[in-house]
Structures are given as structure tokens and as C-alpha cells.
Amino acid sequence: MSTIAKVKSLAREYAPGIVEIRRHIHANPELSYKEFETAKYVADQLRQIGLEPKEGIAETGIIALIEGRNPGKKVIALRGDMDALPIQEANDVSYKSQNSGVMHACGHDVHTASLLGVARILNEIKDEFEGTVKLIFQPGEEKNPGGASLMIKEGVLENPSPASIFGQHVMPFIPTGKVGFREGMYMASADEIYMTIKGKGGHAALPEKVIDPVLITSHIIIALQQIVSRNANPKLPTVLSFGKVIANGATNVIPDEVKVEGTFRALDEAWRADAHAKMKKMAESIAEGMGGICEFEISKGYPFLTNDPKTTGATRLAAEEYLGVENVMDLDLWMGAEDFAYYSHEIPACFYRLGTGNEAKDTCHGVHTPNFNIDEDALEIGIGLMSWIALEELRSPGESLE
């Protein structure tokens, strides 16, 4: 039996168990940096197949090594994230979240379960490849400063140092059975904006007696959009959105202050820094000119994500061989953000999309929504494909795994 056939056979064999693992993780979600039970569960699963996980990296992160023949020949890394989101699940499924207000609405349960499936496959055939696969189970992808940055600081890319790293992410807008790739810049940087606009509250019928922070805030929000529309490079998308505005007054009460939260996304680091300065200056100046104060804070988040062209090109070829050319798609630029970006600025990286959408199974809802779910048939594809990608990356030029 060829190696690719063996991987596909093992993926079919292990898929039902990985579905159950995914459902367990989905039913027991934990927020960023609080993945304590998830980490224990993952470590236990790794020990069951004879691996020796190293726990406690960035508190809840885990690494494990699968060593083939000649383990020092080449090292690669595979990453899966473990945290969930503060969302109340609306799905009516047997594995619905048991933790109120917490949900795996971004597929990290799938990523973790898939990496455990890859561990089973590669560990079973470790005598058939040379090199080492480093498994990275990462906390805190959904929240600044990003678990990837913390694990890197604690040496996750050292001892041994991988030559490249790979990550897969569910995509409900791609049909199950297909995957997507993009070389070069793929995802945006992400920064959090926090503003407190202070004025002088009072009776709404006496505007001349107050300094209205609601009015000041409205001017600031509209004016800040001009920074994007009049300064950004039109060839590189930029997004500025405000999703939370709290003005705790009433129909006849003007409050003393307004709090605003938003996000800024960009694909150019020089422009990103320039925009930060411009936004802060404009917001503070408008508030001062209207008699108030604006406290402007930017929590700098993840950098843009870039897929190494050579690594991604080779990975795409591996996917075409495993799934067929017709099932491998091109991806557009995506203004979402991913802390996998930190890895991509350290070593050659490839971050690709695993299709999980199936209209008949109602799994086409977007990520970060209460109805997000996946077509679990994608798990067999996910574990097999990532295993094959790892094997192809470890293979020496001219060496055949057939």
C-alpha cells in the first residue's frame, strides 16, 4: 500500500473517534487563557497513544514531539488552537455547549481534535518517515496579546526549532471536501480601540448647561472614518469599525461620559502605525474643540498574516495530490485576523482553509455566530490532509512516498 493510501485509510479508521473528541471539546468550551480542562484532556489523549506532552507553556499550552527515523534531519510544526468565544450557543445538538455563555463558535474544537487525529496517524507510521513533527496545542487565539506570541516568548519554536509551521482553519463558506490556499499576504493585522469621551452631563432639555459627550462621540466616530477613506492605500484594504457604544443616560438625561470600543484592521505595518497616530490626534482634538476630553487607547494586536510562497506552493501541491486539483481553491484577502500571524513572521508558514460548509446540514453559518457548526465529514479530510502535508514537507527532494 502506498503511503498516501495508508494515510487515507488511517484517516477513515480514526475519523469516528475524532468526531467524538471534537464533540467532547465542543460541549466543554473554555475562554482564552482559561483552557485548563481542555489542556488536561488533550494531554491525556496524547499520553494514550504513547506521546509525552510538555504542559504549562504559556500556562495552558502543550507541545508534543513525534519522532520518525533520524529525528534530527528536519523538524516541522503543526498548530491547533484550543480556546472558545463568549457566545451563547443557539444550536440544538447533543453536544451543545454545557458552559453558559461560552461556545466554540470559531472551530477551535475542530482544530484541536484534528491535530489529535494527525497525532494518531503520524505516530502510527513514524517508522516510515524521517524527521520530527512538533505538535503545538495553543491557548488564547481569540484575545490579545494572542497565545501564539506568548508561546513564542516561552520557546515553542526552539528545542527543537521547526523549519516551517502549518495551521488549518475551518471555513463554512467553502464546501466540505474542498480546501483553500493563498500565497503571500492573507489576513489583516488587528488592533482594539478603546475611547472614553468625557463631558458634563445634565438635563437633556438644557443643552446649554452641559458638555454633551454623546454629541462629541458622534462627531469623533464619523470623523475617524475619514482617516480610512482619505488616507489608506486603496490597493490594500483597511477596516475601521465600532461595535460597542455605551452612553448610560436616558431620554432626558445626558451622561457624563461615553465609552466606545472598536477594531482597526490593516495590511501594511507602516500605514498601521501612521493611522494609530492620526486617529488618536483627531479624536482628542475634536473632543477638546467641543469642550470635552477623549481618552484614546489602542491595544495593539496581531500583525498581518503572510503565507511563505515556497512553503505554501508546495503545500498546495500536496493538497492537490491528496484531494484532487478540482478540490483546491484560491483564497482572497481576508480582513479577519489570526494570531498564527506571529509564527508567520518568525519562520516559513502556511495557513490554509478547511471547507466545512454543507447547506443540507445547515453548516454554512459564519464563524463567531451562535449558530456556527461544521459538517463533521470534514474531520476525516482534515486529519488526513494535514498528515499528508507533514509527510510531504519532511520528504527530501526527489524522495518518493508512494
C-alpha positions in Angstrom: 0.0 0.0 0.0 1.4 3.4 -0.9 1.9 6.0 1.9 -0.9 8.3 0.6 -3.3 5.3 0.5 -2.2 4.3 4.1 -2.9 7.9 5.3 -6.3 7.9 3.8 -7.1 4.5 5.3 -6.0 5.6 8.7 -8.0 8.9 8.4 -11.1 6.8 7.7 -10.3 4.5 10.6 -9.7 7.2 13.1 -12.4 9.7 11.9 -15.3 8.4 14.1 -13.1 8.7 17.3 -12.0 12.2 16.3 -15.6 13.2 15.8 -16.3 12.1 19.4 -13.3 14.1 20.6 -14.4 17.1 18.8 -17.9 16.8 20.3 -16.4 16.5 23.8 -14.4 19.6 23.4 -17.3 21.4 21.8 -19.6 20.6 24.7 -17.0 21.8 27.2 -15.6 25.1 25.9 -13.3 27.4 27.8 -12.4 31.0 27.2 -9.0 32.3 26.2 -6.2 31.6 28.7 -8.6 29.5 30.8 -8.3 26.3 28.8 -7.4 24.3 31.9 -9.7 21.3 31.5 -9.2 21.3 27.7 -5.4 21.2 28.2 -5.7 18.2 30.6 -8.0 16.4 28.1 -5.5 17.0 25.2 -2.6 15.9 27.3 -4.4 12.7 28.3 -5.3 11.9 24.7 -1.6 12.3 23.7 -0.5 10.0 26.5 -3.0 7.4 25.4 -1.1 7.0 22.1 2.3 6.9 23.8 3.4 10.5 23.4 4.9 12.6 26.2 3.3 16.0 26.2 5.0 19.0 27.7 2.4 21.0 29.5 2.2 24.5 31.0 3.6 26.5 28.2 2.0 30.0 28.4 0.1 28.3 31.2 -2.3 26.1 29.2 -0.3 25.4 26.1 1.0 22.0 25.2 3.7 20.6 22.8 4.5 17.0 21.9 7.0 15.5 19.5 6.5 12.6 17.1 10.0 11.4 16.1 10.5 9.4 13.0 13.7 7.8 11.8 16.7 10.2 12.0 14.6 12.7 14.1 17.2 15.5 13.7 17.1 15.5 9.9 14.2 18.0 9.7 11.6 19.4 12.1 8.3 20.9 11.2 5.4 22.2 13.4 1.7 21.8 13.3 -0.6 24.1 15.3 -4.1 23.8 16.7 -5.8 26.4 18.9 -8.0 25.5 21.9 -9.9 28.5 23.1 -13.6 29.3 22.7 -15.6 32.6 22.5 -18.0 34.4 24.9 -21.1 33.5 22.8 -24.3 31.7 23.9 -24.8 28.7 21.6 -28.1 28.5 19.7 -27.6 25.1 18.1 -29.9 22.3 19.2 -27.4 19.4 19.1 -26.5 16.6 21.5 -23.0 18.1 22.0 -24.2 21.7 22.6 -22.1 23.8 24.9 -22.6 23.0 28.6 -20.9 26.2 29.7 -23.4 29.1 29.6 -22.2 32.0 27.5 -19.2 30.1 26.1 -19.1 28.5 22.7 -16.7 27.0 20.2 -18.0 29.4 17.5 -14.8 29.6 15.6 -13.9 25.9 15.1 -11.1 25.6 17.6 -12.6 22.4 18.8 -12.2 21.1 15.3 -8.6 22.3 15.1 -7.7 20.7 18.4 -9.5 17.4 17.6 -7.9 17.4 14.1 -4.4 17.8 15.4 -5.1 14.9 17.8 -6.1 12.9 14.8 -3.0 13.8 12.9 -1.0 12.7 16.0 -2.6 9.3 15.8 -1.9 8.9 12.1 1.7 10.1 12.2 2.6 8.3 15.4 1.4 5.0 13.8 3.6 5.4 10.7 6.6 7.1 12.4 8.9 4.4 11.2 8.1 5.3 7.6 9.4 8.9 7.6 12.5 10.8 8.7 12.4 13.8 10.9 10.3 15.2 13.7 6.8 16.7 13.9 6.2 19.2 16.7 2.6 19.4 17.7 1.5 22.8 19.2 -1.7 23.0 21.1 -2.1 26.7 21.7 -4.3 28.8 24.1 -5.7 32.3 23.6 -6.0 32.8 19.9 -9.1 34.9 20.4 -7.7 37.5 22.8 -4.8 39.9 22.9 -1.9 39.5 23.1 -2.5 36.2 21.4 -1.4 32.8 22.7 1.0 32.4 19.8 3.0 35.4 20.9 3.2 34.0 24.4 4.2 30.6 23.4 6.9 32.0 21.1 8.3 34.0 24.0 8.4 30.8 26.0 10.4 29.0 23.4 7.9 27.0 21.4 9.9 27.5 18.2 13.1 26.2 19.9 14.5 22.9 21.1 13.9 21.6 18.5 13.5 24.5 16.1 11.0 23.8 13.3 11.9 24.7 9.7 8.3 25.6 8.9 4.8 25.6 10.5 1.3 24.8 9.3 -2.1 25.6 10.5 -5.6 24.8 9.2 -8.8 26.7 10.0 -12.4 25.8 9.3 -14.3 27.8 6.6 -18.1 27.5 6.4 -18.2 29.3 3.1 -16.1 26.6 1.4 -18.0 23.3 0.8 -16.9 20.2 2.6 -14.3 18.3 0.6 -12.5 21.4 -0.6 -9.7 23.5 0.8 -8.3 26.9 0.1 -4.8 28.4 -0.2 -3.2 31.8 -0.7 0.4 32.6 -1.1 1.8 35.8 0.4 -0.2 38.3 2.5 -3.5 36.7 3.5 -5.0 38.1 6.7 -5.0 41.6 8.3 -3.5 42.9 11.5 -6.0 43.6 14.3 -6.0 46.3 16.9 -8.5 47.1 19.6 -9.6 50.7 20.1 -11.0 52.0 23.4 -12.2 55.5 23.9 -13.7 57.3 26.9 -15.3 60.6 25.9 -15.9 62.8 29.0 -18.1 65.8 29.2 -20.6 67.3 31.7 -23.9 65.6 32.0 -27.2 67.1 32.9 -30.8 67.6 31.8 -31.4 66.9 28.2 -33.8 69.9 28.0 -31.0 72.2 29.0 -28.2 71.6 26.4 -26.6 74.9 27.1 -25.8 73.7 30.6 -23.9 70.6 29.6 -21.0 69.4 27.6 -22.6 66.6 25.6 -20.3 63.6 25.3 -22.8 61.8 23.1 -22.7 64.5 20.5 -18.9 64.7 20.8 -18.7 60.9 20.3 -20.9 61.0 17.2 -18.5 63.6 15.6 -15.5 61.5 16.5 -16.8 58.3 15.1 -17.8 59.9 11.8 -14.5 61.9 11.5 -12.4 58.8 12.2 -13.8 57.1 9.1 -12.3 59.9 7.0 -8.8 58.7 8.1 -9.5 55.5 6.3 -11.3 56.9 3.3 -8.8 59.7 2.7 -5.5 58.2 3.7 -5.4 54.5 3.2 -3.8 52.9 0.2 -6.9 51.8 -2.0 -4.9 48.7 -3.1 -4.6 47.5 0.5 -7.9 47.2 2.3 -8.4 48.9 5.7 -11.3 48.4 8.1 -12.3 50.6 11.0 -15.4 49.5 12.8 -17.0 50.4 16.2 -19.2 47.7 17.7 -19.8 49.0 21.2 -21.0 52.4 22.3 -22.2 52.9 25.9 -23.9 56.2 26.8 -25.6 55.4 30.0 -28.1 58.3 30.1 -31.8 58.3 29.4 -34.3 60.1 27.1 -34.0 63.2 29.2 -30.6 62.6 30.8 -27.2 63.4 29.1 -24.5 61.3 30.8 -21.1 62.5 31.9 -19.2 60.1 29.7 -19.5 57.7 26.8 -17.4 54.6 26.2 -16.6 53.3 22.8 -14.9 50.1 21.6 -13.9 49.2 18.1 -11.4 47.4 15.8 -8.8 48.6 13.2 -7.6 46.2 10.5 -4.8 46.8 8.1 -2.4 45.0 5.7 0.5 47.4 5.9 2.6 47.9 9.1 3.8 51.5 8.2 0.2 52.6 7.5 -1.0 50.8 10.6 1.3 52.9 12.8 0.5 56.1 10.9 -3.2 55.5 11.3 -2.9 54.9 15.0 -1.3 58.4 15.5 -3.8 60.1 13.2 -6.8 58.5 15.0 -5.6 59.5 18.4 -4.8 63.0 17.4 -8.1 63.6 15.6 -10.3 62.1 18.4 -8.5 64.1 21.1 -8.7 67.3 19.1 -12.4 67.0 18.3 -13.2 66.4 22.0 -11.1 69.3 23.1 -12.6 71.6 20.5 -16.1 70.8 21.8 -15.2 71.3 25.4 -14.7 67.7 26.4 -11.9 65.1 26.8 -11.2 61.9 24.9 -9.1 59.2 26.4 -7.9 57.2 23.4 -6.2 53.8 23.9 -5.1 51.3 21.2 -4.4 47.8 22.3 -2.1 46.6 19.5 -2.9 43.1 18.4 -1.8 40.6 15.9 0.3 41.5 12.8 -0.8 40.7 9.3 -0.5 37.0 8.4 1.7 36.1 5.5 2.0 32.7 3.9 5.5 31.9 2.7 5.2 31.4 -1.1 7.5 28.5 -1.4 6.1 26.6 1.6 2.5 27.4 0.6 3.1 26.4 -3.1 4.5 23.0 -2.0 1.6 22.5 0.5 -0.9 23.3 -2.2 0.6 20.7 -4.5 0.4 18.2 -1.6 -3.3 19.1 -1.2 -3.9 18.6 -4.9 -2.3 15.2 -4.8 -4.4 14.2 -1.7 -7.8 15.7 -2.7 -7.5 16.3 -6.4 -6.9 19.6 -8.2 -10.6 20.3 -8.5 -10.9 20.4 -4.7 -8.2 23.0 -4.1 -9.3 26.7 -4.3 -7.7 30.1 -4.3 -8.4 32.3 -1.3 -9.0 36.1 -1.4 -7.5 38.5 1.1 -9.3 38.2 4.4 -9.8 41.1 6.8 -10.2 38.8 9.7 -7.1 38.3 11.9 -5.3 35.3 13.3 -2.5 35.1 15.9 -0.9 32.4 13.7 0.5 35.5 12.1 3.1 35.7 14.8 4.5 32.4 13.6 4.5 33.5 10.0 6.8 36.4 10.9 9.2 34.0 12.6 9.5 31.0 10.2 8.1 29.9 6.9 4.4 29.3 7.4 1.3 28.1 5.6 -2.2 28.8 7.0 -4.9 27.2 4.9 -8.7 26.8 5.0 -10.6 23.5 5.5 -14.1 23.6 4.0 -16.9 22.7 6.4 -19.9 24.1 4.7 -22.9 21.9 3.8 -26.3 23.6 3.2 -28.2 20.3 3.7 -26.6 20.0 7.1 -27.1 23.7 7.9 -23.3 24.3 8.5 -22.9 27.4 6.4 -23.3 29.9 9.2 -20.4 32.3 9.7 -17.8 31.9 12.5 -18.4 33.9 15.6 -22.2 33.4 15.4 -24.4 31.4 17.8 -25.5 29.0 15.0 -22.0 28.2 13.8 -21.4 24.4 13.3 -19.5 22.2 11.0 -20.1 19.3 8.7 -18.2 16.6 10.6 -17.4 14.8 7.4 -14.6 17.4 7.1 -12.8 15.9 10.1 -11.7 12.9 8.1 -10.4 15.2 5.4 -8.7 17.5 7.9 -6.7 14.8 9.7 -5.7 13.0 6.5 -4.7 16.1 4.6 -2.6 17.6 7.4 -0.9 14.3 7.9 0.0 14.1 4.2 1.2 17.8 4.2 3.5 17.0 7.1 4.9 13.9 5.4 5.5 15.8 2.1 7.2 18.6 4.0 9.5 16.2 5.7 10.3 14.4 2.5 13.7 15.1 0.9 13.8 16.4 -2.7 13.5 13.6 -5.1 12.3 11.1 -2.4 9.0 9.4 -3.1 6.5 8.5 -0.5 4.4 6.5 -3.0 
